[in-house]
Amino acid sequence: MPENLTENAQSKPELIPVTKWNTYYDYPTLGSIRQLIFYNTDNFNDKVLRKIGKRQYIKVSEFFKWVEDTNRKTI
């Protein structure tokens, strides 16, 4: 694997606060993520969100897995 990909993957945390998502990733926007949380689209909350106290975090690996699983359902 190229060095820049491994360095990039290591520099991003596994749990990202919902409000800080766009600090690490450009897409989806914070508004889109909040919509997914509010409507709980395709069990987004159960599969991707982690709550610690009052804060909500997105588990990055589960988010991308959720995206792939959701795309497979629509095909």
Secondary structure, 3 states (H helix, E strand, C coil): CCHHHHHHHHHCCCEEEHHHHHHHCCCCCHHHHHHHHHHCHHHHHHHHEEEECCEEEEEHHHHHHHHHHHHHHHC
